[in-house]
Amino acid sequence: MTEETKHETAEGGQGDKPEPSDDLKTTHHTLGDLSYTATTGRIVLREEVTEDEKYNGRKAKAELSITYYTLDGAEAASRPVTFAFNGGPGSSSIWLHLGLLGPRRVDSGDVGDLTPPPYGLLDNEETLLRHTDLVFIDPVSTGYSRAAEGEKPKDYHGFTGDIESVGEIIRLWTTRQGRWLSPKFLIGESYGGTRGAGLADYLQSRHGMFLNGVMFLAPAFNMETLYHARYSDLPNPLFLPTYAATAHYHGLHPDRELDDLVAEARAYADEFRAVLAKGQNLTPEERAAAVAKIASLAGVSEEYVDNANLRLEHTRYYSELLRHRKLVTGRLDTRFTGPADNYTHEVMAFDPFLSAIDGPYTAALQAYLHGELEYENDAVYETLSRNVHPWSYKEFEGNAVDVIDRLGNAMRANPHLKVHVAMGRYDGGVPIEAIEYTLDHLEIPLEARERIETRVYPTGHMMYVHGPSRLQQAADLAAFIRSASGRS
């Protein structure tokens, strides 16, 4: 059974040019004992226009693609709802949608056992739909989302424009569906953590929408901890435990236990910072000791560490670690490996992890939207779009891109806001220690820290690619939803 649903139509049109209208398709499904409704398509975002000090209606500015699931027969007012998005910038919501949260999931396999083409879809018995309605959002220029005809996409390709547009679709959906009294959550991955922290603050301050909880998966809170820059040595100690864990995974520490090795790397962090802070004032003996320690933990040669001036920039490290085996490791999941076109690259030429998941997820999404969800759209579904770059961080000019203060604002203003943070031991893009460092600098009262929970999984950036981690993570998120909704 299917039906087509449309909401706001032409409004505030200019001249004879018709304004775009919502383009949504609704279908009904079952998953075991669950009966649910799925709606997918595009919703028009409009902006109030004032000309010559006169209100001139609301003009279409963008069309955002969205897929949402509601449980049939549930009491909407008390049913939690979760708004989900990935990161990039430039990523659609495909990964959380078909990897972890939705009622259907991709059959992609995992490292060492990848599913071959043409891939497939599986029922997701652990879907978070059992505990909350789900709304997946594709920011402008990702998925099927586009700026409206005649509008500039770059207006949305930056920190503030992105938050305002995603915040507006959250407000619209909540209002139209009558869900202002529902427990409300956000879940974001990677740059979705940047967006999620900003949104938690923005939704409160702009729309008076106070959330029950925010869930972060491998959140990029503070870019200074993640990218090596000439005048900041902050990332180097924070990445070292990930390097050690990666070397261990690939058999370069055969006589060590993983936990002991990582603990040693974490314990060395303060000394490592002090070493780097001395710069050229290191004595030859101090430098030699540091070179030997870093090399022994990271699994590379002392010559390489010395030539790198003690600073193992991560995309170089993932090219170097297994060079002797003619392999590069993944960045977002360092368990993955792949062959390079040659083995003289200083910086990794590609990420074997992304290569492993791109095909399965894209094929599954296309089959799912056009088949099971019966949505017709001939445009390219942009899973990972480069069209959003250069991404604007003008709000942070002269400073590091750091949104932890936004999360702090939200938590101070909302004493009921709870936070869940998930991290992967083999995440080579957003390491555990970088996230923990940033959370340690969150300016909230000591008692408010009890509202933050963290979980670590033995996998990479997208924890759910690893089967056992997916099952555990699904259970952890369900428990968080219940707790933050007051239902545990």
C-alpha positions in Angstrom: 0.0 0.0 0.0 1.4 3.4 -1.0 0.2 7.0 -1.0 1.8 10.2 -2.0 2.1 13.0 0.6 2.5 16.7 -0.2 2.7 19.6 2.2 3.5 23.3 1.5 2.9 24.3 -2.1 3.7 27.4 -4.0 3.9 30.4 -1.7 5.3 33.9 -2.2 6.1 33.1 -5.9 7.9 35.7 -7.9 6.4 36.5 -11.3 5.2 33.6 -13.4 7.9 31.2 -12.1 6.3 28.5 -10.0 7.7 27.9 -6.6 8.9 24.3 -5.8 6.7 22.2 -3.5 7.4 19.3 -1.2 8.0 16.0 -3.0 7.4 13.1 -0.6 6.5 9.5 -0.9 4.9 7.4 1.9 5.0 3.6 2.1 4.0 1.1 4.8 6.2 -1.8 6.1 6.6 -4.4 8.7 9.7 -5.8 10.4 8.8 -8.8 12.6 6.5 -7.4 15.2 7.1 -3.8 14.0 4.6 -2.0 11.7 6.0 1.3 10.5 5.5 4.1 8.0 8.4 5.4 5.8 8.4 8.7 4.1 11.1 9.9 1.8 11.7 12.8 -0.6 12.4 16.5 -0.5 11.1 19.3 1.8 11.3 22.9 0.6 13.0 25.3 3.0 11.7 28.9 2.8 13.0 32.2 4.0 10.9 35.3 4.9 11.5 38.1 2.5 11.3 41.8 3.4 11.6 44.4 0.6 11.3 48.2 1.2 10.4 47.4 4.8 7.4 45.4 3.6 6.9 41.7 4.2 6.9 40.0 0.9 6.1 36.3 1.7 8.4 33.4 2.1 10.7 32.5 -0.7 12.0 29.0 -1.5 15.8 28.8 -0.7 16.6 25.0 -0.7 15.1 21.6 -1.1 16.4 19.1 1.5 16.1 15.3 1.1 14.8 13.5 4.1 13.7 10.0 5.0 11.7 9.4 8.2 10.2 6.5 9.9 7.3 6.5 12.4 6.0 3.5 14.4 2.4 2.7 13.5 -0.1 2.9 16.4 2.3 4.7 18.8 1.3 7.7 20.9 3.1 10.5 19.0 3.2 13.0 21.8 5.2 10.6 24.1 7.1 8.8 21.4 10.8 9.9 21.2 12.1 11.2 17.8 15.8 11.2 16.7 17.2 13.4 14.0 20.2 11.8 12.3 23.0 13.1 10.0 26.5 12.2 9.1 29.4 14.5 8.5 32.0 15.2 5.9 31.4 18.1 5.4 29.7 16.8 2.3 28.3 13.5 3.5 24.7 12.3 3.2 23.0 10.4 5.9 23.4 7.1 4.1 25.9 5.6 6.6 23.9 5.9 9.8 20.7 5.2 7.8 21.8 1.9 6.3 24.6 1.0 8.6 23.2 1.2 12.1 19.8 3.0 12.8 17.3 2.2 10.1 15.0 -0.8 9.7 17.0 -2.0 6.7 20.8 -2.3 6.6 23.4 -2.9 4.0 25.2 -6.2 3.6 28.7 -4.9 3.3 30.8 -7.4 5.3 33.8 -6.3 7.4 37.6 -6.3 7.0 38.8 -9.6 5.7 35.3 -10.7 4.7 33.9 -8.0 2.4 30.7 -8.8 0.5 31.3 -8.9 -3.3 29.1 -7.0 -5.8 26.1 -6.7 -6.3 25.8 -6.5 -2.5 22.4 -6.5 -0.8 20.0 -5.4 2.0 19.1 -7.1 5.2 16.5 -6.6 7.9 17.9 -4.7 10.8 16.4 -6.4 13.8 18.3 -4.0 16.1 17.0 -0.8 14.5 16.6 2.1 16.8 13.1 2.5 15.4 12.1 0.1 18.2 12.8 2.9 20.7 12.4 6.2 18.7 11.1 7.5 15.5 13.9 8.3 13.1 14.5 11.3 10.8 17.5 11.1 8.4 18.6 14.5 7.0 20.8 15.2 4.0 22.3 18.7 4.2 22.4 20.9 1.1 24.4 19.5 -1.8 24.3 16.0 -0.3 21.9 13.2 -1.1 19.1 14.7 -3.2 19.3 18.1 -1.3 20.0 21.1 -3.5 19.7 24.9 -3.3 16.5 26.1 -4.9 16.7 27.2 -8.5 18.4 30.5 -8.8 19.8 30.3 -5.2 23.5 29.9 -4.3 24.5 26.5 -2.8 27.6 28.1 -1.2 25.2 29.9 1.3 24.9 26.5 2.9 28.5 25.3 2.5 29.7 26.6 5.8 29.3 26.2 9.6 26.5 28.7 10.2 24.5 28.2 7.0 24.6 24.4 7.5 23.4 24.6 11.0 20.6 27.0 10.2 19.3 24.9 7.3 19.4 21.6 9.2 17.9 23.3 12.2 15.1 24.7 10.0 14.1 21.3 8.7 14.1 19.9 12.2 11.8 22.7 13.3 9.5 22.2 10.2 9.2 18.5 10.7 8.6 18.8 14.5 5.8 21.4 13.9 4.1 19.6 11.0 4.1 16.3 12.7 2.9 17.7 16.1 6.0 16.5 17.9 7.0 19.5 20.1 6.1 17.5 23.2 8.0 14.4 22.2 11.4 13.6 23.7 13.8 14.8 21.1 17.3 13.6 20.2 20.1 14.3 17.8 22.7 11.8 16.5 25.7 12.9 14.4 28.8 11.2 13.2 32.2 12.8 12.5 31.5 16.4 11.3 28.0 15.4 12.3 29.5 15.9 15.8 30.5 19.4 14.9 27.1 20.1 13.5 25.3 18.3 16.4 27.1 20.4 19.0 26.2 23.6 17.1 22.6 22.5 16.6 22.0 21.6 20.3 22.9 25.3 21.1 21.2 26.8 18.0 17.9 24.9 18.5 17.6 26.1 22.0 18.6 29.7 21.4 16.8 30.3 18.1 13.7 28.1 18.4 13.4 27.3 22.1 13.7 23.6 21.3 15.3 21.9 24.3 16.6 18.4 23.6 16.6 15.3 25.8 19.9 14.0 24.5 22.6 14.3 21.8 24.5 11.2 20.6 27.9 11.6 19.0 29.7 9.0 17.0 33.4 9.8 16.5 32.7 13.5 16.9 35.0 16.1 15.4 34.6 18.7 18.2 38.0 20.4 18.0 39.8 20.5 14.6 43.1 21.5 16.3 43.3 18.1 17.9 42.8 16.3 14.5 44.9 18.1 11.9 48.6 18.7 12.1 49.5 22.3 11.7 52.8 24.2 11.7 52.2 26.0 15.0 50.4 23.3 16.9 51.8 20.1 18.3 48.5 19.2 20.0 47.6 16.2 17.7 50.9 14.4 18.0 50.5 12.9 21.5 46.8 12.4 21.0 47.3 10.2 17.9 50.1 8.1 19.4 47.8 5.6 21.1 45.9 5.0 17.8 49.2 4.5 16.0 50.2 1.9 18.7 46.9 0.1 18.4 47.1 0.1 14.7 50.6 -1.4 14.7 49.4 -4.0 17.2 46.4 -4.9 15.0 48.7 -5.5 12.0 51.1 -7.8 14.0 53.9 -5.4 14.7 53.8 -5.9 18.4 53.4 -9.7 18.6 54.6 -10.0 22.2 52.4 -7.2 23.7 48.8 -7.1 24.9 46.8 -4.3 23.2 45.5 -2.7 26.4 49.0 -2.6 27.9 50.5 -1.1 24.8 47.8 1.6 24.5 48.1 2.4 28.2 51.9 2.9 27.7 51.2 5.2 24.8 48.7 7.2 26.8 51.0 7.4 29.8 53.8 8.8 27.5 51.5 11.7 26.3 52.5 14.3 28.9 56.3 13.6 28.4 55.7 13.7 24.6 54.1 17.2 24.9 57.1 18.4 27.0 59.5 17.0 24.5 57.8 18.8 21.6 57.5 22.0 23.6 61.3 22.2 24.0 61.8 22.4 20.2 65.4 22.9 19.3 66.3 23.0 23.0 66.2 19.2 23.3 69.5 17.7 24.1 70.8 15.0 21.8 70.2 12.4 24.5 66.6 13.6 25.1 65.9 13.6 21.3 67.3 10.1 20.9 65.2 8.8 23.8 62.1 10.3 22.3 62.8 8.9 18.9 63.3 5.4 20.3 60.1 5.6 22.4 57.9 6.9 19.6 59.2 4.4 17.1 58.8 1.5 19.5 55.2 2.4 20.1 54.2 3.3 16.6 55.8 0.4 14.9 58.0 2.4 12.5 61.7 2.8 12.3 63.7 5.3 14.4 65.0 6.8 11.1 61.5 7.6 10.0 60.6 9.2 13.3 63.8 11.2 13.3 63.3 12.4 9.7 59.7 13.3 10.7 61.1 15.5 13.5 59.2 13.4 16.0 55.8 14.4 14.4 54.1 11.5 12.7 51.4 13.3 10.6 48.6 10.7 10.3 48.1 10.4 6.5 51.8 9.9 6.2 51.9 7.4 9.0 49.2 5.2 7.4 51.3 5.2 4.2 54.4 4.3 6.0 53.4 1.6 8.6 53.0 -1.3 6.2 55.1 0.0 3.3 57.3 -3.0 3.8 54.3 -5.2 2.9 53.3 -2.9 0.0 50.1 -1.9 1.7 48.5 1.3 3.1 46.1 1.2 6.0 42.8 2.9 6.2 42.5 6.3 7.9 38.9 6.1 9.2 39.4 2.5 10.1 43.0 1.5 10.4 42.1 -2.2 10.4 41.6 -2.0 6.7 44.5 -2.3 4.2 44.9 -2.0 0.4 47.5 -1.8 -2.3 48.8 1.5 -3.6 49.6 2.2 -7.3 53.2 2.6 -6.1 55.0 2.6 -2.8 56.8 5.9 -2.9 53.8 8.0 -1.9 54.6 10.2 1.1 50.9 10.7 1.9 48.3 8.0 1.4 46.8 8.2 -2.0 43.4 6.7 -1.0 41.6 5.3 2.1 41.1 1.5 1.7 38.2 1.7 4.2 36.2 4.2 2.1 36.9 2.1 -1.0 35.5 -1.0 0.8 32.2 0.6 1.9 31.4 3.0 -0.9 30.1 0.4 -3.4 27.9 -1.6 -1.0 26.2 1.5 0.6 25.6 3.3 -2.7 24.1 0.2 -4.3 21.9 -0.5 -1.3 20.7 3.1 -1.0 19.7 3.3 -4.7 17.9 0.0 -4.6 16.1 0.9 -1.4 14.9 4.4 -2.2 13.8 3.6 -5.7 12.5 0.1 -5.0 11.1 -0.5 -1.5 10.4 3.2 -0.7 9.1 3.8 -4.3 10.7 7.3 -4.6 11.3 8.6 -8.1 14.2 11.0 -8.7 16.7 10.9 -11.5 19.2 13.3 -9.9 22.5 11.9 -8.6 22.3 10.9 -4.9 25.5 12.5 -3.6 26.8 10.1 -0.9 30.0 12.0 -0.4 30.0 15.3 -2.3 33.0 17.4 -3.1 30.7 20.1 -4.3 30.5 21.6 -0.8 34.2 22.6 -0.8 35.7 25.0 0.1 33.7 24.8 3.3 33.5 28.1 5.2 34.7 28.4 8.7 34.6 32.2 8.7 33.0 32.2 12.2 36.3 30.9 13.5 38.7 33.2 11.7 42.0 33.4 13.6 41.0 30.6 15.9 40.8 26.8 15.8 37.5 25.3 14.7 36.2 24.2 18.1 32.5 23.7 18.9 32.9 22.3 22.4 31.8 25.7 23.8 28.5 25.3 21.9 27.9 22.0 23.6 28.8 23.6 26.9 26.2 26.4 26.3 23.5 23.8 25.6 24.3 21.8 28.7 24.5 24.8 31.0 21.2 26.2 29.7 19.4 22.8 29.7 20.2 20.9 33.0 18.4 17.8 31.6 20.4 17.4 28.4 22.3 14.1 28.3 25.2 13.3 26.0 26.4 10.0 24.6 29.8 9.8 22.9 30.9 6.7 21.0 34.6 6.2 19.9 36.5 3.6 18.0 39.9 2.2 19.0 41.0 2.0 15.4 39.6 5.4 14.3 42.6 7.0 12.6 40.7 10.2 11.7 39.2 11.1 15.1 41.1 9.3 17.7 39.7 8.4 21.1 42.3 10.6 22.9 41.5 13.6 20.8 37.8 13.3 21.8 38.6 12.8 25.4 41.0 15.8 25.5 38.2 18.0 24.1 35.6 16.7 26.6 38.0 17.3 29.4 38.0 21.0 28.4 34.2 21.3 28.3 33.3 24.1 30.7 30.3 22.8 32.6 29.8 22.3 36.4 31.4 19.2 37.8 28.0 17.6 38.5 26.9 18.1 34.9 29.6 15.7 33.8 27.5 12.9 35.1 25.2 13.6 32.2 27.9 12.5 29.7 28.5 8.8 29.0 31.2 7.4 26.7 31.6 4.1 25.0 34.6 2.6 23.2 34.4 -0.1 20.5 37.2 -2.3 19.0 36.7 -0.9 15.6 37.1 2.3 13.5 35.2 5.5 12.7 32.0 3.8 11.7 31.8 1.3 14.5 28.8 -0.5 13.1 30.8 -2.0 10.2 32.1 -4.5 12.7 29.3 -6.9 13.5 29.8 -7.4 17.3 30.3 -3.7 17.7 27.1 -2.9 15.8 25.1 -5.2 18.1 26.6 -3.6 21.2 26.2 -0.1 19.9 22.6 -0.6 19.0 22.0 -1.8 22.6 23.9 1.1 24.1 22.0 3.7 22.0 18.7 2.1 22.9 19.6 2.3 26.6 20.6 5.9 26.3 17.3 6.8 24.6 15.3 5.1 27.3 17.3 6.7 30.0 17.2 10.3 28.6 13.5 9.9 27.9 12.9 9.0 31.5 11.9 5.4 30.6 14.7 3.3 31.9 
